[in-house]
Amino acid sequence: MHPVAQSPIAPRVQRGYHVISMKRYLLDRYSASAIAQAIRPFTASFLCCGVVGLLAGCSSEPDSHVVSAPPPPAPTQQVITTAAPAGNTIVVTQAPPALQQEVVLAQPSSQHVWIAGYWTWRNSRYEWMAGHWELPPSSGSVWIAPRWEQQGNAYRFYEGYWN
């Protein structure tokens, strides 16, 4: 049997001595080469256990994430924005809502022109732009109202402008 195995350490450990005391005892009593020779048979076992421990952590499955709702449906609208002489042109495959009723407020002056409300396309949905009074950029200017025109299965928006 090896000299480390015959050492009187076992009774000291049973009496409550700390591991540090054992380490000091071994280093004082035996040479480093004797300790290394005593530990050598266990080195392969320690190495295998360490590798298995590392790989065991890698083999665990990821947490399951249950989704309670199905994914949203594919968008039904197609929006194409292009440059046009009078501004941007928007094409949407969803028909615009009906125009809203508006209360026309008192005209601020005889030069002001009423710009009626209309539906526009913003943030992937229709938004109502309320009517308002506006001063023309020059005398004799005429307001060309914005409009939606159906073209096949799509609706094209033309912005309003002063002419």
N, C-alpha and C positions, 0 to 999 in steps of 0.2 A: 504494500500500500504506500501511497505517496506521503511524504512528511507533512504536508499541509492537512491531509485528511486525519492524521493522528494528533493534531495539535489540541491543546487544552482549550480551544476557543469555544467549543460547544457548551461546556458548563457555564462559561462567562456570559454567553448570549442568553442562556436560560435564566440567569440571575438578573437580566435587565440591562446589561452593558450595551451601549449604542454601537451602531455600525462603524462609527468613526474610531471608537476604541479598538474594534477588530482590525480595522485597516492599519492603525498605528502598531498594533501588536504584530501583525503580519510583516509590515515593513521593517520593524525592529528585529524580528526573529529570523526572517528569511530574506534571501537576496532577491533582487528584481528578477533575475533569470529563473529562480526556483518558482516564484509566483507565476511568471509567464508560462513556465512548463506545466504548472498545475492547471492553469486556465485554458491552455491550448486545446484540449479535447472538446471543450464546450464552445469554442469560437465558431465552428461551423453551424452548431445548433442556434447560437444567438443570431448569427447572420441570416440563417434561413427564416427564423421567427420574425426578424425585422423586415425582411423582404415580403413575407406573407402578410404581415401587418400593414405595410404600405399598400400592397396590391389589394388587400381586402377593402380598404377605403375607396379605391378606384372602381371596384366592381359593383358598388351599390347603385341602384337605379335612381334616376332623378325623381324629385317630388312630382306627383301627378297634379295637373292643373285642370280641373273640371270646368268647362264652360257651360253656363246654364242657358245661354241663348244661342241660337244659330247665328252664323255670320250675316251681316246685312246683305240685302239683295244688291245685285249689280245696278249701277245708276241707269235710270231710264232716260235721262236728259243728256243731250250732247250739246255742248256750248262751243261755238267757234267765234272768236273775236278777230276781226280784221280791220285794217285802217280804211277809212272811206273819206272822201273830200269833206263831208259835213261832220266828221267825228268817227267814233268806233261803230262798227256794225256787229250785232250779236245775233247768233242763230241758236234757237233752243227748240228741242223736240216736244216740249210741253206747252200747251196753249196758254196764253195769258188769261188771268181772271177777268171778269167783267169790270168795266170802269165803276168807280165809286161815286156816289152822290156827294157833291161838295156845296158848301155854303159860300157864296161869293161875298166877300167883305166889301165895305164901302171903298170906292175908288179914292186913293190918296190925292190924286191930282188929275187933271184932264189929259196929261201926257202919259200917265201910267197905262200899261196894257195888261189884261188878265192872262196869265199863263195857266191853262187848265192842268189839273193833276193827271198823272199817267202811271202805268206800271213799268218798272225797269227791272233788269236782272242784276242782282248783287248777291254775293256770298252763296252762290248756287241755289238761289230761290228768287221768286218775284218779290219786289218791294214797291210799295206805293209812294210816289212822290207827290206831296200835296200841292195843290194849285196856289198861286201867289201873284201879287201885282209886281210888275217890273217896268223900269224905264227903258225904252228902246235905246240902242247905242247911238242912233242918229235919227233926225226927223225923217219920216217917210219909210223907216225900216218896218218890215212886216215879219211877224213871228210865224215860222213854219213849225207846226206842232209835231212832237215825236209820235211815232206810230209803229204798230206791229203789222207785218204783212205775212200771210201764209204762203209758203212755197213748198208744195208737195206735203210731206209729213213734218215739215219744220216751220218755225216762225222766226222771221227776221225783224230785228228792231232797228229803227232809224231814229237817231237822236234829233231833238228839236234844235232849231237854230234861227238866228236873225238873218233875214235876206234883204 
